[in-house]
Amino acid sequence: MTSLEGLTLFSQQQMGYQLELFNGIFDGFPTGCLITDANGIILFINKPYGRFLEVDPDACVGRHCTE
C-alpha cells in the first residue's frame, strides 16, 4: 500500500465516522430538521421530521423539497 492509498483509506474512514456522528446528532434532535442545497434538493432529513411527515427519510434524499 502506498502512502497515498493509506491516506485515502484513512480519509474515507474519517468521513464515515463524521457522517455517522452527524446523523446521530441530527437524529437526536427532538424537532424536525431538513437540509437542502441551493436548488431545494434534499440532502438530509432527520428521523423525527420523517415521522412527522410519515415518510422514510432516506427515500427523500435527492428529491426536491416540494415533492
N, C-alpha and C positions, 0 to 999 in steps of 0.2 A: 504494500500500500504506500503510495506516495504521500508526502506531507499535505499536498493539495487535496487528495482524496480524503485524508483523515480530517482535514479542516471542514470539508463539505459534509462529511458524516456527522461531525460534532455540531455543525451549524443546523443540520436537519434535526438532530436530537434536541437541540436547544429550542428550535422553532416549535417542535412538537410539544415540548414541555410548556412553553409560553402559551401555546394555543389551548392546552388543557387548563392552565391557570386562568386564562381569560374567560373560557367557557364556565369554569367553576365559579368565578366571581360574579359574572353577569347572571348565571342561572340561580345564584343565591339571592339576588335582589328580590324583595317581596313584590315589587311592581314590574310592569312590563317594560321591556327595552327592545327597541327596533333600531338597527343601524343600516343606513342606505348609503350608496355612493351619490355623487352629484346628479346622476340621472334618475334617481329613485329606485335603483335596483337593490334589493335586499341583500345585505352582506351577512347579517346576523339578526336573529330574533331569539329572545330568551324563552325558557320553558314557561314561566308564569304568563307571558304575553300570548304564547301559543295556546295555553289552556284557556285563557280569556277569549281568544278568537276561535277556539275549538278547531285548531289546525295543527299539523305536525310542523314544528319549527324548521326542521331540516328540509322539508319539502318546499318551504317558502323561499329559501336561499336561491338567488338567481332570478327570481320573479320580480316584476315591478310592484311597488308598494300599493298600488291601487287595484291590483287583481284580487 
